[in-house]
Amino acid sequence: MKRAVVTVIGKDKTGIIAEVARTLADNQANILDVSQTLMDDIFTMSMLVDITDIDAKFTELQTKLTALGAKLSISIQVQREEIFNSISQI
């Protein structure tokens, strides 16, 4: 299984989870785990997603999520799990 980590940070507003989940589903990425927190009016979310069956290149998914973040005025980052783990160990 190929997995990726998606992180979302920004001012809270209706529909963030729905929009991110829809973009992932539309690109054949399956959400395995999700954690979200609201700190005052700051929304944070981390997702572990299965990208084994992704129908587009990984970089295309990154581009789509970055564009969604810009549309919603939030930050959305996605990294392959092995890259995320390597960076976390440094």
PyMOL Python script that loads the backbone (N, CA, C, O; Angstrom):
from pymol import cmd

cmd.read_pdbstr("""\
ATOM      1  N   MET A   1       0.846  -1.185   0.000  1.00  0.00           N
ATOM      2  CA  MET A   1       0.000   0.000   0.000  1.00  0.00           C
ATOM      3  C   MET A   1       0.884   1.239   0.000  1.00  0.00           C
ATOM      4  O   MET A   1       1.849   1.328   0.760  1.00  0.00           O
ATOM      5  N   LYS A   2       0.547   2.184  -0.855  1.00  0.00           N
ATOM      6  CA  LYS A   2       1.231   3.472  -0.877  1.00  0.00           C
ATOM      7  C   LYS A   2       0.373   4.459  -0.101  1.00  0.00           C
ATOM      8  O   LYS A   2      -0.838   4.539  -0.305  1.00  0.00           O
ATOM      9  N   ARG A   3       1.020   5.217   0.800  1.00  0.00           N
ATOM     10  CA  ARG A   3       0.260   6.150   1.630  1.00  0.00           C
ATOM     11  C   ARG A   3       0.878   7.536   1.585  1.00  0.00           C
ATOM     12  O   ARG A   3       2.055   7.709   1.271  1.00  0.00           O
ATOM     13  N   ALA A   4       0.039   8.526   1.912  1.00  0.00           N
ATOM     14  CA  ALA A   4       0.481   9.916   1.970  1.00  0.00           C
ATOM     15  C   ALA A   4      -0.137  10.574   3.190  1.00  0.00           C
ATOM     16  O   ALA A   4      -1.146  10.109   3.721  1.00  0.00           O
ATOM     17  N   VAL A   5       0.485  11.666   3.628  1.00  0.00           N
ATOM     18  CA  VAL A   5      -0.004  12.450   4.759  1.00  0.00           C
ATOM     19  C   VAL A   5      -0.462  13.801   4.215  1.00  0.00           C
ATOM     20  O   VAL A   5       0.277  14.489   3.511  1.00  0.00           O
ATOM     21  N   VAL A   6      -1.691  14.160   4.557  1.00  0.00           N
ATOM     22  CA  VAL A   6      -2.265  15.450   4.162  1.00  0.00           C
ATOM     23  C   VAL A   6      -2.424  16.283   5.431  1.00  0.00           C
ATOM     24  O   VAL A   6      -2.993  15.813   6.416  1.00  0.00           O
ATOM     25  N   THR A   7      -1.923  17.517   5.409  1.00  0.00           N
ATOM     26  CA  THR A   7      -2.106  18.426   6.536  1.00  0.00           C
ATOM     27  C   THR A   7      -2.822  19.679   6.045  1.00  0.00           C
ATOM     28  O   THR A   7      -2.546  20.199   4.964  1.00  0.00           O
ATOM     29  N   VAL A   8      -3.745  20.141   6.873  1.00  0.00           N
ATOM     30  CA  VAL A   8      -4.562  21.307   6.547  1.00  0.00           C
ATOM     31  C   VAL A   8      -4.526  22.258   7.737  1.00  0.00           C
ATOM     32  O   VAL A   8      -4.745  21.839   8.873  1.00  0.00           O
ATOM     33  N   ILE A   9      -4.252  23.533   7.483  1.00  0.00           N
ATOM     34  CA  ILE A   9      -4.224  24.542   8.544  1.00  0.00           C
ATOM     35  C   ILE A   9      -4.824  25.831   7.999  1.00  0.00           C
ATOM     36  O   ILE A   9      -4.522  26.245   6.880  1.00  0.00           O
ATOM     37  N   GLY A  10      -5.675  26.460   8.800  1.00  0.00           N
ATOM     38  CA  GLY A  10      -6.218  27.750   8.384  1.00  0.00           C
ATOM     39  C   GLY A  10      -7.377  28.192   9.244  1.00  0.00           C
ATOM     40  O   GLY A  10      -7.780  27.497  10.177  1.00  0.00           O
ATOM     41  N   LYS A  11      -7.903  29.344   8.925  1.00  0.00           N
ATOM     42  CA  LYS A  11      -9.052  29.881   9.642  1.00  0.00           C
ATOM     43  C   LYS A  11     -10.244  28.973   9.384  1.00  0.00           C
ATOM     44  O   LYS A  11     -10.507  28.585   8.245  1.00  0.00           O
ATOM     45  N   ASP A  12     -10.961  28.639  10.445  1.00  0.00           N
ATOM     46  CA  ASP A  12     -12.090  27.724  10.336  1.00  0.00           C
ATOM     47  C   ASP A  12     -13.203  28.306   9.473  1.00  0.00           C
ATOM     48  O   ASP A  12     -13.498  29.499   9.532  1.00  0.00           O
ATOM     49  N   LYS A  13     -13.813  27.438   8.672  1.00  0.00           N
ATOM     50  CA  LYS A  13     -14.986  27.811   7.876  1.00  0.00           C
ATOM     51  C   LYS A  13     -15.720  26.533   7.486  1.00  0.00           C
ATOM     52  O   LYS A  13     -15.139  25.448   7.487  1.00  0.00           O
ATOM     53  N   THR A  14     -16.947  26.664   7.166  1.00  0.00           N
ATOM     54  CA  THR A  14     -17.779  25.528   6.778  1.00  0.00           C
ATOM     55  C   THR A  14     -17.260  24.895   5.485  1.00  0.00           C
ATOM     56  O   THR A  14     -16.928  25.594   4.528  1.00  0.00           O
ATOM     57  N   GLY A  15     -17.196  23.572   5.472  1.00  0.00           N
ATOM     58  CA  GLY A  15     -16.907  22.840   4.254  1.00  0.00           C
ATOM     59  C   GLY A  15     -15.472  22.421   4.018  1.00  0.00           C
ATOM     60  O   GLY A  15     -15.190  21.789   3.000  1.00  0.00           O
ATOM     61  N   ILE A  16     -14.547  22.746   4.916  1.00  0.00           N
ATOM     62  CA  ILE A  16     -13.142  22.381   4.682  1.00  0.00           C
ATOM     63  C   ILE A  16     -12.997  20.866   4.552  1.00  0.00           C
ATOM     64  O   ILE A  16     -12.420  20.379   3.579  1.00  0.00           O
ATOM     65  N   ILE A  17     -13.512  20.127   5.518  1.00  0.00           N
ATOM     66  CA  ILE A  17     -13.367  18.670   5.493  1.00  0.00           C
ATOM     67  C   ILE A  17     -14.030  18.101   4.245  1.00  0.00           C
ATOM     68  O   ILE A  17     -13.460  17.239   3.576  1.00  0.00           O
ATOM     69  N   ALA A  18     -15.221  18.576   3.931  1.00  0.00           N
ATOM     70  CA  ALA A  18     -15.955  18.076   2.764  1.00  0.00           C
ATOM     71  C   ALA A  18     -15.187  18.315   1.464  1.00  0.00           C
ATOM     72  O   ALA A  18     -15.098  17.422   0.622  1.00  0.00           O
ATOM     73  N   GLU A  19     -14.638  19.505   1.302  1.00  0.00           N
ATOM     74  CA  GLU A  19     -13.908  19.836   0.065  1.00  0.00           C
ATOM     75  C   GLU A  19     -12.634  19.008  -0.079  1.00  0.00           C
ATOM     76  O   GLU A  19     -12.327  18.517  -1.165  1.00  0.00           O
ATOM     77  N   VAL A  20     -11.895  18.855   1.016  1.00  0.00           N
ATOM     78  CA  VAL A  20     -10.660  18.058   0.961  1.00  0.00           C
ATOM     79  C   VAL A  20     -11.008  16.592   0.677  1.00  0.00           C
ATOM     80  O   VAL A  20     -10.379  15.956  -0.169  1.00  0.00           O
ATOM     81  N   ALA A  21     -12.008  16.061   1.384  1.00  0.00           N
ATOM     82  CA  ALA A  21     -12.414  14.667   1.177  1.00  0.00           C
ATOM     83  C   ALA A  21     -12.904  14.447  -0.255  1.00  0.00           C
ATOM     84  O   ALA A  21     -12.594  13.422  -0.862  1.00  0.00           O
ATOM     85  N   ARG A  22     -13.661  15.390  -0.795  1.00  0.00           N
ATOM     86  CA  ARG A  22     -14.167  15.264  -2.169  1.00  0.00           C
ATOM     87  C   ARG A  22     -13.004  15.240  -3.173  1.00  0.00           C
ATOM     88  O   ARG A  22     -13.005  14.437  -4.106  1.00  0.00           O
ATOM     89  N   THR A  23     -12.024  16.114  -2.980  1.00  0.00           N
ATOM     90  CA  THR A  23     -10.875  16.151  -3.882  1.00  0.00           C
ATOM     91  C   THR A  23     -10.094  14.843  -3.819  1.00  0.00           C
ATOM     92  O   THR A  23      -9.668  14.321  -4.849  1.00  0.00           O
ATOM     93  N   LEU A  24      -9.906  14.319  -2.621  1.00  0.00           N
ATOM     94  CA  LEU A  24      -9.212  13.040  -2.470  1.00  0.00           C
ATOM     95  C   LEU A  24      -9.999  11.921  -3.150  1.00  0.00           C
ATOM     96  O   LEU A  24      -9.425  11.131  -3.900  1.00  0.00           O
ATOM     97  N   ALA A  25     -11.300  11.848  -2.896  1.00  0.00           N
ATOM     98  CA  ALA A  25     -12.133  10.799  -3.490  1.00  0.00           C
ATOM     99  C   ALA A  25     -12.170  10.896  -5.009  1.00  0.00           C
ATOM    100  O   ALA A  25     -12.105   9.882  -5.703  1.00  0.00           O
ATOM    101  N   ASP A  26     -12.276  12.118  -5.523  1.00  0.00           N
ATOM    102  CA  ASP A  26     -12.306  12.318  -6.972  1.00  0.00           C
ATOM    103  C   ASP A  26     -11.021  11.852  -7.641  1.00  0.00           C
ATOM    104  O   ASP A  26     -11.002  11.584  -8.842  1.00  0.00           O
ATOM    105  N   ASN A  27      -9.949  11.756  -6.864  1.00  0.00           N
ATOM    106  CA  ASN A  27      -8.650  11.325  -7.382  1.00  0.00           C
ATOM    107  C   ASN A  27      -8.260   9.931  -6.909  1.00  0.00           C
ATOM    108  O   ASN A  27      -7.087   9.560  -6.947  1.00  0.00           O
ATOM    109  N   GLN A  28      -9.247   9.162  -6.465  1.00  0.00           N
ATOM    110  CA  GLN A  28      -9.067   7.758  -6.063  1.00  0.00           C
ATOM    111  C   GLN A  28      -8.150   7.571  -4.860  1.00  0.00           C
ATOM    112  O   GLN A  28      -7.544   6.510  -4.713  1.00  0.00           O
ATOM    113  N   ALA A  29      -8.035   8.576  -3.999  1.00  0.00           N
ATOM    114  CA  ALA A  29      -7.271   8.450  -2.755  1.00  0.00           C
ATOM    115  C   ALA A  29      -8.253   8.137  -1.633  1.00  0.00           C
ATOM    116  O   ALA A  29      -9.255   8.835  -1.478  1.00  0.00           O
ATOM    117  N   ASN A  30      -7.982   7.103  -0.852  1.00  0.00           N
ATOM    118  CA  ASN A  30      -8.877   6.648   0.207  1.00  0.00           C
ATOM    119  C   ASN A  30      -8.387   7.120   1.566  1.00  0.00           C
ATOM    120  O   ASN A  30      -7.233   6.880   1.923  1.00  0.00           O
ATOM    121  N   ILE A  31      -9.244   7.788   2.330  1.00  0.00           N
ATOM    122  CA  ILE A  31      -8.883   8.263   3.665  1.00  0.00           C
ATOM    123  C   ILE A  31      -8.843   7.076   4.626  1.00  0.00           C
ATOM    124  O   ILE A  31      -9.835   6.365   4.786  1.00  0.00           O
ATOM    125  N   LEU A  32      -7.689   6.864   5.266  1.00  0.00           N
ATOM    126  CA  LEU A  32      -7.511   5.780   6.220  1.00  0.00           C
ATOM    127  C   LEU A  32      -7.705   6.246   7.658  1.00  0.00           C
ATOM    128  O   LEU A  32      -8.241   5.514   8.489  1.00  0.00           O
ATOM    129  N   ASP A  33      -7.268   7.463   7.944  1.00  0.00           N
ATOM    130  CA  ASP A  33      -7.364   8.000   9.301  1.00  0.00           C
ATOM    131  C   ASP A  33      -7.402   9.514   9.209  1.00  0.00           C
ATOM    132  O   ASP A  33      -6.807  10.105   8.308  1.00  0.00           O
ATOM    133  N   VAL A  34      -8.096  10.133  10.136  1.00  0.00           N
ATOM    134  CA  VAL A  34      -8.185  11.596  10.141  1.00  0.00           C
ATOM    135  C   VAL A  34      -8.235  12.085  11.585  1.00  0.00           C
ATOM    136  O   VAL A  34      -8.869  11.476  12.447  1.00  0.00           O
ATOM    137  N   SER A  35      -7.556  13.191  11.822  1.00  0.00           N
ATOM    138  CA  SER A  35      -7.577  13.854  13.116  1.00  0.00           C
ATOM    139  C   SER A  35      -7.735  15.344  12.855  1.00  0.00           C
ATOM    140  O   SER A  35      -6.985  15.922  12.068  1.00  0.00           O
ATOM    141  N   GLN A  36      -8.709  15.967  13.512  1.00  0.00           N
ATOM    142  CA  GLN A  36      -8.894  17.399  13.307  1.00  0.00           C
ATOM    143  C   GLN A  36      -9.130  18.067  14.651  1.00  0.00           C
ATOM    144  O   GLN A  36      -9.706  17.483  15.569  1.00  0.00           O
ATOM    145  N   THR A  37      -8.671  19.301  14.740  1.00  0.00           N
ATOM    146  CA  THR A  37      -8.780  20.082  15.965  1.00  0.00           C
ATOM    147  C   THR A  37      -9.115  21.520  15.608  1.00  0.00           C
ATOM    148  O   THR A  37      -8.663  22.048  14.592  1.00  0.00           O
ATOM    149  N   LEU A  38      -9.901  22.130  16.447  1.00  0.00           N
ATOM    150  CA  LEU A  38     -10.202  23.542  16.302  1.00  0.00           C
ATOM    151  C   LEU A  38      -9.617  24.247  17.517  1.00  0.00           C
ATOM    152  O   LEU A  38     -10.023  23.988  18.650  1.00  0.00           O
ATOM    153  N   MET A  39      -8.654  25.146  17.275  1.00  0.00           N
ATOM    154  CA  MET A  39      -8.025  25.913  18.346  1.00  0.00           C
ATOM    155  C   MET A  39      -8.467  27.354  18.165  1.00  0.00           C
ATOM    156  O   MET A  39      -7.944  28.075  17.315  1.00  0.00           O
ATOM    157  N   ASP A  40      -9.449  27.772  18.984  1.00  0.00           N
ATOM    158  CA  ASP A  40     -10.092  29.072  18.826  1.00  0.00           C
ATOM    159  C   ASP A  40     -10.726  29.091  17.439  1.00  0.00           C
ATOM    160  O   ASP A  40     -11.681  28.347  17.219  1.00  0.00           O
ATOM    161  N   ASP A  41     -10.252  29.894  16.494  1.00  0.00           N
ATOM    162  CA  ASP A  41     -10.824  29.878  15.147  1.00  0.00           C
ATOM    163  C   ASP A  41      -9.847  29.320  14.110  1.00  0.00           C
ATOM    164  O   ASP A  41     -10.021  29.526  12.909  1.00  0.00           O
ATOM    165  N   ILE A  42      -8.804  28.600  14.592  1.00  0.00           N
ATOM    166  CA  ILE A  42      -7.823  27.989  13.701  1.00  0.00           C
ATOM    167  C   ILE A  42      -8.122  26.493  13.576  1.00  0.00           C
ATOM    168  O   ILE A  42      -8.137  25.760  14.564  1.00  0.00           O
ATOM    169  N   PHE A  43      -8.356  26.069  12.350  1.00  0.00           N
ATOM    170  CA  PHE A  43      -8.665  24.677  12.039  1.00  0.00           C
ATOM    171  C   PHE A  43      -7.377  23.953  11.655  1.00  0.00           C
ATOM    172  O   PHE A  43      -6.595  24.462  10.851  1.00  0.00           O
ATOM    173  N   THR A  44      -7.153  22.771  12.225  1.00  0.00           N
ATOM    174  CA  THR A  44      -6.021  21.934  11.835  1.00  0.00           C
ATOM    175  C   THR A  44      -6.531  20.514  11.596  1.00  0.00           C
ATOM    176  O   THR A  44      -7.393  20.021  12.323  1.00  0.00           O
ATOM    177  N   MET A  45      -5.994  19.874  10.580  1.00  0.00           N
ATOM    178  CA  MET A  45      -6.394  18.502  10.277  1.00  0.00           C
ATOM    179  C   MET A  45      -5.207  17.750   9.682  1.00  0.00           C
ATOM    180  O   MET A  45      -4.437  18.290   8.888  1.00  0.00           O
ATOM    181  N   SER A  46      -5.085  16.496  10.087  1.00  0.00           N
ATOM    182  CA  SER A  46      -4.092  15.591   9.508  1.00  0.00           C
ATOM    183  C   SER A  46      -4.836  14.355   9.011  1.00  0.00           C
ATOM    184  O   SER A  46      -5.713  13.823   9.693  1.00  0.00           O
ATOM    185  N   MET A  47      -4.476  13.914   7.826  1.00  0.00           N
ATOM    186  CA  MET A  47      -5.096  12.725   7.248  1.00  0.00           C
ATOM    187  C   MET A  47      -4.015  11.778   6.761  1.00  0.00           C
ATOM    188  O   MET A  47      -2.992  12.207   6.227  1.00  0.00           O
ATOM    189  N   LEU A  48      -4.249  10.494   6.948  1.00  0.00           N
ATOM    190  CA  LEU A  48      -3.426   9.464   6.339  1.00  0.00           C
ATOM    191  C   LEU A  48      -4.281   8.881   5.224  1.00  0.00           C
ATOM    192  O   LEU A  48      -5.395   8.419   5.472  1.00  0.00           O
ATOM    193  N   VAL A  49      -3.772   8.899   4.000  1.00  0.00           N
ATOM    194  CA  VAL A  49      -4.563   8.451   2.859  1.00  0.00           C
ATOM    195  C   VAL A  49      -3.821   7.377   2.063  1.00  0.00           C
ATOM    196  O   VAL A  49      -2.596   7.400   1.945  1.00  0.00           O
ATOM    197  N   ASP A  50      -4.586   6.450   1.531  1.00  0.00           N
ATOM    198  CA  ASP A  50      -4.065   5.400   0.658  1.00  0.00           C
ATOM    199  C   ASP A  50      -4.074   5.945  -0.760  1.00  0.00           C
ATOM    200  O   ASP A  50      -5.128   6.301  -1.285  1.00  0.00           O
ATOM    201  N   ILE A  51      -2.906   6.009  -1.377  1.00  0.00           N
ATOM    202  CA  ILE A  51      -2.804   6.521  -2.747  1.00  0.00           C
ATOM    203  C   ILE A  51      -2.441   5.414  -3.734  1.00  0.00           C
ATOM    204  O   ILE A  51      -1.985   5.698  -4.842  1.00  0.00           O
ATOM    205  N   THR A  52      -2.637   4.164  -3.342  1.00  0.00           N
ATOM    206  CA  THR A  52      -2.308   3.027  -4.198  1.00  0.00           C
ATOM    207  C   THR A  52      -3.062   3.087  -5.525  1.00  0.00           C
ATOM    208  O   THR A  52      -2.481   2.836  -6.581  1.00  0.00           O
ATOM    209  N   ASP A  53      -4.346   3.417  -5.477  1.00  0.00           N
ATOM    210  CA  ASP A  53      -5.196   3.398  -6.672  1.00  0.00           C
ATOM    211  C   ASP A  53      -5.364   4.764  -7.313  1.00  0.00           C
ATOM    212  O   ASP A  53      -6.300   4.976  -8.085  1.00  0.00           O
ATOM    213  N   ILE A  54      -4.477   5.685  -7.005  1.00  0.00           N
ATOM    214  CA  ILE A  54      -4.615   7.049  -7.523  1.00  0.00           C
ATOM    215  C   ILE A  54      -4.663   7.016  -9.055  1.00  0.00           C
ATOM    216  O   ILE A  54      -3.851   6.357  -9.705  1.00  0.00           O
ATOM    217  N   ASP A  55      -5.624   7.735  -9.603  1.00  0.00           N
ATOM    218  CA  ASP A  55      -5.803   7.708 -11.052  1.00  0.00           C
ATOM    219  C   ASP A  55      -5.012   8.799 -11.765  1.00  0.00           C
ATOM    220  O   ASP A  55      -4.976   8.831 -12.995  1.00  0.00           O
ATOM    221  N   ALA A  56      -4.391   9.675 -11.025  1.00  0.00           N
ATOM    222  CA  ALA A  56      -3.554  10.738 -11.605  1.00  0.00           C
ATOM    223  C   ALA A  56      -2.174  10.621 -10.965  1.00  0.00           C
ATOM    224  O   ALA A  56      -1.985   9.909  -9.979  1.00  0.00           O
ATOM    225  N   LYS A  57      -1.254  11.310 -11.527  1.00  0.00           N
ATOM    226  CA  LYS A  57       0.071  11.330 -10.917  1.00  0.00           C
ATOM    227  C   LYS A  57      -0.011  12.019  -9.560  1.00  0.00           C
ATOM    228  O   LYS A  57      -0.856  12.887  -9.342  1.00  0.00           O
ATOM    229  N   PHE A  58       0.871  11.625  -8.658  1.00  0.00           N
ATOM    230  CA  PHE A  58       0.882  12.193  -7.311  1.00  0.00           C
ATOM    231  C   PHE A  58       1.052  13.703  -7.349  1.00  0.00           C
ATOM    232  O   PHE A  58       0.410  14.419  -6.580  1.00  0.00           O
ATOM    233  N   THR A  59       1.903  14.189  -8.228  1.00  0.00           N
ATOM    234  CA  THR A  59       2.127  15.639  -8.312  1.00  0.00           C
ATOM    235  C   THR A  59       0.856  16.378  -8.747  1.00  0.00           C
ATOM    236  O   THR A  59       0.642  17.527  -8.361  1.00  0.00           O
ATOM    237  N   GLU A  60       0.021  15.723  -9.545  1.00  0.00           N
ATOM    238  CA  GLU A  60      -1.253  16.337  -9.938  1.00  0.00           C
ATOM    239  C   GLU A  60      -2.176  16.472  -8.727  1.00  0.00           C
ATOM    240  O   GLU A  60      -2.868  17.480  -8.582  1.00  0.00           O
ATOM    241  N   LEU A  61      -2.189  15.459  -7.857  1.00  0.00           N
ATOM    242  CA  LEU A  61      -2.987  15.543  -6.629  1.00  0.00           C
ATOM    243  C   LEU A  61      -2.469  16.680  -5.756  1.00  0.00           C
ATOM    244  O   LEU A  61      -3.256  17.445  -5.199  1.00  0.00           O
ATOM    245  N   GLN A  62      -1.141  16.793  -5.633  1.00  0.00           N
ATOM    246  CA  GLN A  62      -0.562  17.891  -4.868  1.00  0.00           C
ATOM    247  C   GLN A  62      -1.015  19.236  -5.425  1.00  0.00           C
ATOM    248  O   GLN A  62      -1.385  20.131  -4.665  1.00  0.00           O
ATOM    249  N   THR A  63      -0.987  19.379  -6.728  1.00  0.00           N
ATOM    250  CA  THR A  63      -1.396  20.629  -7.376  1.00  0.00           C
ATOM    251  C   THR A  63      -2.866  20.934  -7.107  1.00  0.00           C
ATOM    252  O   THR A  63      -3.225  22.074  -6.811  1.00  0.00           O
ATOM    253  N   LYS A  64      -3.707  19.920  -7.209  1.00  0.00           N
ATOM    254  CA  LYS A  64      -5.147  20.118  -6.969  1.00  0.00           C
ATOM    255  C   LYS A  64      -5.409  20.521  -5.520  1.00  0.00           C
ATOM    256  O   LYS A  64      -6.230  21.403  -5.266  1.00  0.00           O
ATOM    257  N   LEU A  65      -4.727  19.892  -4.575  1.00  0.00           N
ATOM    258  CA  LEU A  65      -4.941  20.238  -3.168  1.00  0.00           C
ATOM    259  C   LEU A  65      -4.384  21.621  -2.842  1.00  0.00           C
ATOM    260  O   LEU A  65      -4.971  22.356  -2.048  1.00  0.00           O
ATOM    261  N   THR A  66      -3.259  21.976  -3.449  1.00  0.00           N
ATOM    262  CA  THR A  66      -2.709  23.318  -3.250  1.00  0.00           C
ATOM    263  C   THR A  66      -3.674  24.366  -3.789  1.00  0.00           C
ATOM    264  O   THR A  66      -3.895  25.396  -3.152  1.00  0.00           O
ATOM    265  N   ALA A  67      -4.247  24.107  -4.956  1.00  0.00           N
ATOM    266  CA  ALA A  67      -5.223  25.036  -5.546  1.00  0.00           C
ATOM    267  C   ALA A  67      -6.475  25.133  -4.680  1.00  0.00           C
ATOM    268  O   ALA A  67      -7.030  26.219  -4.513  1.00  0.00           O
ATOM    269  N   LEU A  68      -6.920  24.011  -4.130  1.00  0.00           N
ATOM    270  CA  LEU A  68      -8.074  24.035  -3.230  1.00  0.00           C
ATOM    271  C   LEU A  68      -7.763  24.879  -2.005  1.00  0.00           C
ATOM    272  O   LEU A  68      -8.599  25.664  -1.556  1.00  0.00           O
ATOM    273  N   GLY A  69      -6.558  24.720  -1.464  1.00  0.00           N
ATOM    274  CA  GLY A  69      -6.145  25.526  -0.318  1.00  0.00           C
ATOM    275  C   GLY A  69      -6.196  27.008  -0.627  1.00  0.00           C
ATOM    276  O   GLY A  69      -6.669  27.800   0.188  1.00  0.00           O
ATOM    277  N   ALA A  70      -5.712  27.386  -1.800  1.00  0.00           N
ATOM    278  CA  ALA A  70      -5.746  28.797  -2.206  1.00  0.00           C
ATOM    279  C   ALA A  70      -7.189  29.286  -2.325  1.00  0.00           C
ATOM    280  O   ALA A  70      -7.506  30.397  -1.900  1.00  0.00           O
ATOM    281  N   LYS A  71      -8.059  28.461  -2.900  1.00  0.00           N
ATOM    282  CA  LYS A  71      -9.477  28.822  -3.056  1.00  0.00           C
ATOM    283  C   LYS A  71     -10.139  29.037  -1.697  1.00  0.00           C
ATOM    284  O   LYS A  71     -10.955  29.945  -1.536  1.00  0.00           O
ATOM    285  N   LEU A  72      -9.781  28.191  -0.709  1.00  0.00           N
ATOM    286  CA  LEU A  72     -10.387  28.272   0.625  1.00  0.00           C
ATOM    287  C   LEU A  72      -9.604  29.167   1.589  1.00  0.00           C
ATOM    288  O   LEU A  72      -9.998  29.329   2.744  1.00  0.00           O
ATOM    289  N   SER A  73      -8.496  29.746   1.119  1.00  0.00           N
ATOM    290  CA  SER A  73      -7.610  30.586   1.940  1.00  0.00           C
ATOM    291  C   SER A  73      -7.059  29.825   3.144  1.00  0.00           C
ATOM    292  O   SER A  73      -7.022  30.339   4.262  1.00  0.00           O
ATOM    293  N   ILE A  74      -6.631  28.585   2.886  1.00  0.00           N
ATOM    294  CA  ILE A  74      -6.006  27.741   3.904  1.00  0.00           C
ATOM    295  C   ILE A  74      -4.763  27.104   3.293  1.00  0.00           C
ATOM    296  O   ILE A  74      -4.541  27.189   2.086  1.00  0.00           O
ATOM    297  N   SER A  75      -3.955  26.465   4.136  1.00  0.00           N
ATOM    298  CA  SER A  75      -2.768  25.756   3.660  1.00  0.00           C
ATOM    299  C   SER A  75      -3.060  24.260   3.640  1.00  0.00           C
ATOM    300  O   SER A  75      -3.464  23.685   4.651  1.00  0.00           O
ATOM    301  N   ILE A  76      -2.854  23.632   2.479  1.00  0.00           N
ATOM    302  CA  ILE A  76      -2.990  22.182   2.353  1.00  0.00           C
ATOM    303  C   ILE A  76      -1.680  21.648   1.798  1.00  0.00           C
ATOM    304  O   ILE A  76      -1.236  22.055   0.725  1.00  0.00           O
ATOM    305  N   GLN A  77      -1.069  20.734   2.536  1.00  0.00           N
ATOM    306  CA  GLN A  77       0.176  20.095   2.123  1.00  0.00           C
ATOM    307  C   GLN A  77      -0.064  18.590   2.032  1.00  0.00           C
ATOM    308  O   GLN A  77      -0.792  18.025   2.848  1.00  0.00           O
ATOM    309  N   VAL A  78       0.542  17.946   1.047  1.00  0.00           N
ATOM    310  CA  VAL A  78       0.465  16.487   0.940  1.00  0.00           C
ATOM    311  C   VAL A  78       1.853  15.959   0.603  1.00  0.00           C
ATOM    312  O   VAL A  78       2.530  16.459  -0.295  1.00  0.00           O
ATOM    313  N   GLN A  79       2.259  14.929   1.351  1.00  0.00           N
ATOM    314  CA  GLN A  79       3.578  14.314   1.155  1.00  0.00           C
ATOM    315  C   GLN A  79       3.429  12.810   1.201  1.00  0.00           C
ATOM    316  O   GLN A  79       2.608  12.272   1.944  1.00  0.00           O
ATOM    317  N   ARG A  80       4.226  12.149   0.405  1.00  0.00           N
ATOM    318  CA  ARG A  80       4.271  10.690   0.521  1.00  0.00           C
ATOM    319  C   ARG A  80       4.710  10.338   1.942  1.00  0.00           C
ATOM    320  O   ARG A  80       5.514  11.047   2.547  1.00  0.00           O
ATOM    321  N   GLU A  81       4.179   9.248   2.459  1.00  0.00           N
ATOM    322  CA  GLU A  81       4.450   8.872   3.855  1.00  0.00           C
ATOM    323  C   GLU A  81       5.940   8.721   4.137  1.00  0.00           C
ATOM    324  O   GLU A  81       6.410   9.141   5.195  1.00  0.00           O
ATOM    325  N   GLU A  82       6.684   8.135   3.220  1.00  0.00           N
ATOM    326  CA  GLU A  82       8.112   7.913   3.472  1.00  0.00           C
ATOM    327  C   GLU A  82       8.875   9.237   3.555  1.00  0.00           C
ATOM    328  O   GLU A  82       9.831   9.347   4.323  1.00  0.00           O
ATOM    329  N   ILE A  83       8.471  10.232   2.783  1.00  0.00           N
ATOM    330  CA  ILE A  83       9.095  11.553   2.860  1.00  0.00           C
ATOM    331  C   ILE A  83       8.728  12.216   4.183  1.00  0.00           C
ATOM    332  O   ILE A  83       9.587  12.777   4.862  1.00  0.00           O
ATOM    333  N   PHE A  84       7.449  12.149   4.546  1.00  0.00           N
ATOM    334  CA  PHE A  84       6.987  12.716   5.808  1.00  0.00           C
ATOM    335  C   PHE A  84       7.754  12.112   6.981  1.00  0.00           C
ATOM    336  O   PHE A  84       8.202  12.837   7.869  1.00  0.00           O
ATOM    337  N   ASN A  85       7.907  10.796   6.988  1.00  0.00           N
ATOM    338  CA  ASN A  85       8.620  10.116   8.071  1.00  0.00           C
ATOM    339  C   ASN A  85      10.093  10.513   8.104  1.00  0.00           C
ATOM    340  O   ASN A  85      10.654  10.708   9.183  1.00  0.00           O
ATOM    341  N   SER A  86      10.721  10.635   6.951  1.00  0.00           N
ATOM    342  CA  SER A  86      12.133  11.040   6.893  1.00  0.00           C
ATOM    343  C   SER A  86      12.330  12.445   7.444  1.00  0.00           C
ATOM    344  O   SER A  86      13.267  12.686   8.205  1.00  0.00           O
ATOM    345  N   ILE A  87      11.467  13.360   7.071  1.00  0.00           N
ATOM    346  CA  ILE A  87      11.554  14.743   7.559  1.00  0.00           C
ATOM    347  C   ILE A  87      11.309  14.805   9.054  1.00  0.00           C
ATOM    348  O   ILE A  87      11.945  15.593   9.754  1.00  0.00           O
ATOM    349  N   SER A  88      10.389  13.981   9.554  1.00  0.00           N
ATOM    350  CA  SER A  88      10.050  13.987  10.980  1.00  0.00           C
ATOM    351  C   SER A  88      11.209  13.477  11.844  1.00  0.00           C
ATOM    352  O   SER A  88      11.308  13.824  13.021  1.00  0.00           O
ATOM    353  N   GLN A  89      12.080  12.660  11.260  1.00  0.00           N
ATOM    354  CA  GLN A  89      13.197  12.103  12.016  1.00  0.00           C
ATOM    355  C   GLN A  89      14.383  13.045  12.099  1.00  0.00           C
ATOM    356  O   GLN A  89      15.276  12.842  12.923  1.00  0.00           O
ATOM    357  N   ILE A  90      14.408  14.063  11.266  1.00  0.00           N
ATOM    358  CA  ILE A  90      15.549  14.985  11.251  1.00  0.00           C
ATOM    359  C   ILE A  90      15.494  15.905  12.439  1.00  0.00           C
ATOM    360  O   ILE A  90      16.370  16.754  12.603  1.00  0.00           O
TER     361      ILE A  90
END
""", "prot")
cmd.dss("prot")
cmd.show_as("cartoon", "prot")
cmd.util.cbc("prot")
cmd.orient("prot")
